[in-house]
Amino acid sequence: MKVLLVHPEDQPQRWASQKWDLIVDLSWAPANTYAQWAREFQCPAVPFQQYCRLSEDLDFIRYISDKGTSLADEEGIRWWELFVLFFNDQMQLIASVCRLAESLSCNDEVFITRPCVEAEMLQRLRMFPVHLLSGPSLRRRVLHYAGEVWALPFWELRQIFWDKYDAGFALRRHFARKKDRAKGDVVLVPSAYVNATKTAASFASKLPDLDFRLVITRASGKIANLSANVTTADLAGYACRRESVEEYGKITQMWRELCRELSRDPKTSVAYSLGLWEGFPEFVKRGLKIRDAWLGVLEREPVKSVFCCDNNPYTLLPVLLAKRKNIPTVSCHHGALDWRYRIVPAFADVVIAKSEMEQDYLSRVCSIPASKIQTGAPDLRVQVAEKYQRGSANAIVFFSEPYEANKARGDEIYSELLPPLADMAIEEGRKLIIKLHPFESVRRRKALVRRILSAEQRRIAEIVTGPLTPQLLEQTWFGVTVLSTVAMECGAAGISCFLCQWLEYSHHEYGEQFRRFGVGHTLRSGAELLEIPAIIKNQGGDARVTGSVAPNIPTSQLERLFSREERSALLTAI
């Protein structure tokens, strides 16, 4: 049997002259794409995703994580646990490649369209060659990097440079503006991303009597128009020249001992031999510098509590440090759901669930004790809900996602959704707004829209960037997305949002959870897109999803979450 593995940046048609018995897409695309490939090549075509087994993969990741619990520094931070959290995608990749290898026989011939980590892993696992159809190419690499530079704005290129060459703030600390020490107690908010900052800011705006100090690790954590009780500082401004040489040496010695154990364990020996954990020492070296910067924050600022809105390893550091100092810690994920709670503990004293759906996911799926979960959210609905009138809304809004970051084929998803939505907008006398996620490239999406929409369709299409605003929601006749938190925000505002179930590429049970709580309207095929106007007409006036957002947390109760007294009571209850 001849098997073709297709790299995410390739299309199989380039190798149509050869006869294939199976095509495996190392990316993910709509079912129509694989049906078309199957017709063209007269053989089965499947996504690599079918080799994923979520429950087994999570068990594997947890097993790996438990191996290194002793790799702790002087502050009690378990670096191996954070490393596994940071590289969980690679852990799942290992498991999926192993299943692919098991499905092939020793007589099968395997070809791959270009070099990639999957090819290297598969070759090591099968112990005989995986044939490359196009080898390493200097021209291709130059074009790839040129394309990346063209697609990204200057500020993002600058951030990538700093992340790569100055992760420990050795240079940036000299240029960072030093903030004056806060005069009174502050709630420390660590953030690396705009959505995490937005979530924290929404809570801060409801607590005018508390002062918040937002400390960002990256420029992408900044937002404008914060409430008066929020001040922003750069973590680089707290970095120091301290070198943790001796401490680093002890951790690397423990790492070498763990390596011996991983190499002998039948469950981890294959993964260890692939060398995907070789970056751990560098991860720790960088992490210790970032840890020391957070220690600088806790030493210089009168921090009364820490409020973290993302499970990023580097923004989790102040949570772990604060717990050791008996400082209250609260977490609240910026999205609807966060599957990473399934592989790491809930580090904070309290986890805020913004909806009943999230509370159920944290408790039932992630096994977080009910005593640690506080359900509620600041009221973000009134401003939009009171103004919104469906009849005056003039736009169909497609809420896009950075599909390629999750190894999905964005071109194919856009091609499946945008043309029928544009035709519908023309027929209904409305416009089509494409709302981009912060991680998407505006240039790339504009080029994609030009390729797949006709001139007439492009006239009513508009690309929008930036945060989701009440003004955009007030224009929205209805929303369409594959699977996004925005379905909750639309539901809370009484706006219909349609979820394209047949295009779901996440295997973390998000879609199932959305459907379980009636968040968004599920579409099971592209044909059902055409039924949306009739569905809206049958709804009458209100499309509000009452269970999508939890009741408000009273201000007094929110304030208690950030107090030492509440932490003591909670720990006693647990």
C-alpha positions, 0 to 999 in steps of 0.5 A, a space after each residue: 500500500 502506498 500512503 501519502 502524508 500531506 503537509 499543512 502547507 501543501 495540496 495533494 494535487 501536485 502529486 496526482 500523477 502517482 497512484 496512492 492507496 491512502 492519503 493522510 492530511 497532517 492538517 484538518 479540513 472540512 469533510 467536503 475537502 476529503 471527499 473531493 480528494 477521494 474522488 480525484 485520487 480514487 482512494 480514501 483521504 482522511 485527516 490526521 486528527 482521526 488518530 487522536 484519542 483524547 482520553 488516552 492522550 490526556 492520561 499519557 500527558 498526566 502520566 508524563 507530568 507526574 514523573 517530574 514532580 521533584 524538579 522544583 526550584 527554591 521557590 517550590 515551582 515544579 518546572 517539569 509540570 509547567 513544561 508539560 503544560 507548555 508543550 502539551 500539543 507535542 505530547 498529543 502529537 507523539 501519541 497520534 503518530 504512534 497510532 498512525 505507525 501502528 496502523 501501517 504494516 511493514 510492507 507499506 510505502 510511506 511518502 510525505 510531501 515535505 520534511 516535518 516533525 511527524 515524518 521524523 517521528 514516524 521514520 524513527 518509530 517504523 525503523 525504515 525510511 519515510 520517503 520525502 517527495 520534496 526535500 529541504 529547499 533554501 528557496 522554500 524556506 526563504 519564501 516561507 519566512 518572507 511570507 511570515 514577515 509580510 503577514 505580520 505587523 511590525 509590533 508583532 515582529 518586534 514581539 517575536 524578536 524579543 520572545 526569541 532573543 530576550 525572553 529573560 529581559 536582559 536587554 529590555 529591563 534597561 529600557 522599560 519604564 519603571 513604575 512608582 511603587 503603588 501607594 496602597 494594596 493592589 491586586 496583581 494581574 499578570 497578562 500576556 494577551 489582550 483577551 486575558 487583560 480584557 477579562 481582568 479589566 471587566 472585573 476591575 471595572 466593577 470593583 472601584 474600591 480596589 486598585 489593580 496593577 496590570 503587569 504585562 509580559 508582552 506588548 500584546 497584553 496592553 489595552 486602552 481605556 482601562 478603568 481608573 483603578 487599573 495601572 499598567 506596568 511592564 514586567 521587564 521593569 522589575 527584572 534583575 541581574 541575578 543569575 541563578 546558576 547554582 539553582 539551575 545546576 541542581 534542576 538540570 542534575 535532577 533533569 538528567 536523573 529524570 531522563 534516565 527514568 524516562 528512557 527506561 520506562 516503556 510508556 515514555 521511552 519512544 517519546 524520549 528517543 524522539 528528542 522532543 523534551 531536549 528543550 527543557 533545560 533552556 525552558 528552565 533557564 529562561 523561566 528562572 529569569 522570568 520568575 525572578 522578575 515576578 519575585 521583583 514585583 512581589 517584593 516591590 509592590 504591596 500585593 494583596 492578591 493575584 488575579 490570573 486570567 490565563 493558563 500560560 506557564 509564565 503568567 502562572 508563575 506569580 500565582 505559584 509564588 503568591 501561594 507560597 507567600 500566603 497571598 490569595 490567588 484567583 483565576 478566571 479563564 478569558 475564554 468560554 472553556 479551558 481544557 488545560 485544567 484536565 492536565 494540571 491542577 487548578 493552582 489558584 485558591 479560587 477559580 471563577 466560572 463565568 457561566 453555568 456551562 463553564 462551572 459544569 465543565 470545570 467540575 464534571 470534566 476537569 474534576 476541580 472540587 466544587 469548593 474551589 469554584 465560584 460561579 458568576 461574572 461581571 454584567 457585560 450584557 446590559 449595554 448591548 442588550 438594551 440597545 440591540 434591535 434585530 430589525 435595525 441590525 444590518 450585518 451578517 458577522 462571521 467570527 473567524 479564528 486562527 485555524 492554522 494555529 490549530 493545524 486546520 486549513 483556513 482556506 478551505 474553511 473560508 471557502 466553505 462558509 464565506 461564499 454562501 454567507 456573502 450571497 445571503 447578505 446580498 439577497 437580504 440587502 445587508 453586508 458581511 462582516 468578517 471579524 478577525 481573532 487577535 492572532 489572525 493576520 489581516 493581510 493574509 485574510 484580505 488576500 484569502 477573501 480576494 481569492 474566494 469571493 467574487 467582485 460582487 460579493 467583495 463589495 458587501 464584505 468588510 474585515 474588522 479587527 480589534 476587540 469585540 465591541 457593543 457597536 459591532 454587536 449592535 450591527 449584527 443580524 446574526 453571527 456565524 462561527 465554527 466554535 468560539 466564546 463569542 457564541 456566549 456573548 451573542 447569546 447574552 445580548 439576544 443575538 443569534 449565533 450559529 455554530 458550524 458543527 460539521 467544521 469543528 476541529 477541536 477535540 476537547 469536547 467544547 462543542 459537546 459542552 456548548 450543545 449541552 447548555 444550548 449555547 448557540 444554534 448548531 448547524 450540522 451541514 453547509 446546507 443548513 446555512 441557507 435555513 438561517 433566515 427562516 430560523 431567525 424569523 421563527 424565533 420572533 424577537 429574542 434569541 437570548 441564551 439565558 444560561 450562557 452567562 452566570 448571574 452577577 457576582 455581588 461586588 462585596 462577594 468579589 471583594 472577599 475573593 481577593 482577601 486573606 480571610 476568604 482564602 483561609 476560610 476556603 483552605 479550611 473548607 477544602 
